[in-house]
Amino acid sequence: MAAEFCAYLRTLGDETEFGFGAAKYLRDGFGDDPAFQGLVAETDSEVSGYLLYHFGYDTDLGQRLVWVIDLYVREAVRHRGVASALMKRVAEIGRSHGAQALFWSVYEPNTAARRFYESLGATSVNGLRFMSLAIEG
């Protein structure tokens, strides 16, 4: 499904060199020190969506939070509550770990995702820009 998500983002113009797949999912999502945790949704006994997340902290707000790093629902089951159920479940998990907020990024051209998140009550964080720096070695 990660490949489906990447293909969907490509249709929106995302030219990222995606490097996440089954091997990295197994390497980084399991073991003694997993980098993330995940949820899967099933519809009619078929996996229909997933959400990956990790815990973090916001010093500006002085609170624990959950970073949603991927949310994808297969096109055939969109608008049937799958994404809402995944977001509700990750919020419950976060709350049980003391988190007070969910944070995530949205690819700018993904207007459908932005509308969905806004329907949940989410708001954009203005004045911040995500940045990245590769660690050599």
N, C-alpha and C positions, 0 to 999 in steps of 0.2 A: 504494500500500500504506500510505502514511502516513495516508491518510483512513480506511482499514480499521482501523488501529491506534487512531486517535482514536475511531472508532465503538465499538470494543471497550472502550476506557476509559470511554466514556459509559455502557455497560451496567453498569459497576461503580460508577457514581455520580460520575465525574469531571466537574466542570462548568467546567473550564478553557476559556478562549477560545483554542482552538488556532489558531495562525497559521502553521504550517509546511505547505508544500505544494510542488508542482513548481517554481514560480518561485523560491521561497526556497532550495530544494535546489540549483538551478542557480546562483543568485547566490552563495550562501555555501559551497557545497561544492567549487567549482572556481575556477580562476583563479590569480593569482600568490600569494595569501595565503588559502588555504581555511581556514574555521573548523573544519571537521571532515573526516574521511575515512570511507569506508564500504565495507562488504562486502555482497554479495548471494549468496544460495544459490539453487540451481536443483534442482528435483525433476521428473523426467520432462520435461526441456527447458523447464520453466516456472519463472519466478521465484517462489520459495516463501517467502522471508524476507529480512530485511536487518538489519544492525547498523551503527550510526553511532557514531563514537568520536573523541576527540581526546586529545592528550598533555597531561600536567600534572606537577605536582611537589607532594609532601607534605613540608612543613618539619618536622612532628612526627616523621615517620619518617625524614626525610632521604633520600628516594628518589624517583626518577621513577615515574610511574604512567600508566595509561591510564584515561580516563573513558569508560565506555560510556554513551552518551546516549540511544540507542534500540535496542531489540531487539524485532523483531516477526516472527512466523511465521504464515503463513496457517493458519486453523483446519483445513482439509482435510488438512494434512500435519503437524500437531502430533503429538508422541510418536513421530516417526520419526527423531530424531537431528539435525534441522536446527539447532535452537537450540544444541545441544551443539557441533556442528561450527563454528558461527559463533563461539561463545565460545572454543573451542580455537584457532581461527585468529587471533582478536584477541589472545589471550595470546601466541601465537608472534610476532606482529608487535610487540607490546609488548616482549617479551624481546629481540628483535633491535635495539630502540632503547634498551635499557638499563632498561626499566621492570621494577619488581619486584612490582607489584600492579595489579589491576583494581579500580576503584571504580565504583559506579553508585547510582542511587536507584530505589526501587520504590514505586509507588503503594500505600499501606497496604492498601486492600481487595483488591488483586490477589494473593490467596492462592495461586493457581496459579503465578504467577511466583515468589513467595517459595519455594514448595516446590521448584520447578525449580532455583533458584539454590542452595538448601540441598543439593540432591542432587549438585551440583557440588562441594560443600565450602565454599560461601560462608557467612559469618557476618554478622550484623547489627552495625553500628557503633553502640554505645550511647553516650549522653551528648552526641551531636551533633544539631543541628537545622539543616536547610537554611534559609537566609534569602535574600531577594531585595530589591534596591533598583533601581528604574528610574533610568536615567541620562537626565535631561532634555536636550533640545536637538535 
